[in-house]
Amino acid sequence: MGGHLAEGPHDAAERMPVRHLLVLLPGILGSSLRRDGRVAWGLSADMRTAVRDPDLLAAGYDALCDPGFDDGIRPDGLMAVPVPYLSRVLGPYGALRRELRARFELDDLNYLEFPYDWRRPVAVNSARLAAAIRPRLTALAERVDGPRVVIVAHSMGGLVATHYLRHHDHDGDCHRVITAGTPFRGSVKALDYLVNGPKFGPARLRRLAGTFREVPGVYDLLPMYRTVADRRAGAAGEARRPAEIVDGLDLDAARVRASRAFLADLNSPHERSGLVRPLVGYGQRTLQQATLRGGGRLKCSKDADLLPAEYSARDGDGTVPVVSAWPGARDGVVVGYGNDGHNGLVDGAVSAERIALMLTDVLDDLNDEDPALAPGGAPFPPAHDPGVPRAGRRLCLDVDDLYPAETAVRIAGRAAGHAPETKLWARVSGAPAPVACEIAEDGSFRFDLGAVEPGVHTLSVSDAPDGPAAIGDVIEVA
């Protein structure tokens, strides 16, 4: 664990000095893991071949819940480059790291990247986060007076940071937690993985479901709200919480109920709730609910008819629904929205810049803070949630997890706020020129990208052939 700065020359005169501790946390699967020098999760030496060893990862649920258990697995760093067959599951953090390095003066004292063993419960990792912050903050205090902690966290990392804020920051050192795509109330995708196994392209890897069921970190992501329609024989078919119908899911009841209790605590009112600043991705079709039938058959879908009728946000960032990406305790919470996918929230240029600007505001606030109120005594601003933007232009991309090699790649989507017959351009990394398409009368569009070379590619969509990206994602061809 340490400061691993993004590469590249930058003009120091243009960067903002940072006298506080900036901490960056990845999401689940976003930390590489090693044991005895061997990669258990991450990339091989050639930086192209993904290594995923279920036998190394599966230490057993109870063992991983024990903070004192040690199987030799160590976090090794953040995933900074696309990972074959996993690029749609976890986003590389290269763009965000570069943006932070470009805007702020960071070094090994004021910047900490915190990879963590995502197999373990959030509570275990938040205690380890506290242990990592403490000596770094002490060392920084020898250089500056009264340093504070500011955390930027993606996905599951936001749960780790929020748990740290509530349960381990006893001295009130943390001034702000900025989360991006964090499933505060859980994700239907986690339920799908535990019951059915992950799906890559047309293949459903059901054997990995057994491995995930021994990983406490995945249970911490189970949805806590009513998201499953019980349509087994004799059932009424109403929406239920996973913890209420665990008998039909072939999952360990105690583990599922413990996950709900954990998220219920994290979403309860707390005196420090207003320190969390969630960035919520919207506009992308996202798994929202599931249907349970006899024999434990669970089908997850992007429909949203189980959500309350008055709830208008029925999409998300492609992984985390809008309904889950802001915390239940809203007192003092200021919510921001971005028309990005789960990966794009940290690896897209637009969102990376947005997070950097949020950080600039936070650091400016700290520079103006009354020392008599610090640490932790500054009043919260009024809570503010403008709601998912309804006006203006936005795009939604339907990107598959995997595209077969030697077949044409087609990317469909929908546009809002664009006139029919307006042109859009899609650019794939490595392609000689962008591909254009027109928006149909109903707002739909489709790019025919033709045959794309095998590998992981960035995809950007813009309003002009050489214009800035309005939305971005990654595609993988194999």
Secondary structure, DSSP 8 states (H G I E B T S, - for coil): -B-----S---GGGSEE--SEEEEE--TT-EEEEETTEEEEEE-TTSSSEEE-HHHH---HHHHH-TT---SEEEEEE--S--TTTTTTS---HHHHHHHHHHEE--TTTEEE----TTS-HHHHHHHHHHHHHHHHHHHHTTSSS--EEEEEETHHHHHHHHHHHHT-TT--EEEEEEES--TT--HHHHHHHHH--EETTEE-THHHHHHTT-HHHHTTS--SS-EEE-STT----EE-GGGSGGGTTS-HHHHHHHHHHHHHHTS--TTGGGEEEEEE-SB----EEEEEGGGEEEEES--TTS-TT-----BBSSSBGGGSS-S--TT-B-EEES--TTHHHHSHHHHHHHHHHHHHHHHHHHH--TTTTTT-S-----B---S--SS-EEEEE--S-B-TTSEEEEEEEEES--TT-EEEEEETT-SS-EEEE--TTSEEEEEEEE--SEEEEEEEESSTTS-EEEEEEEEE-
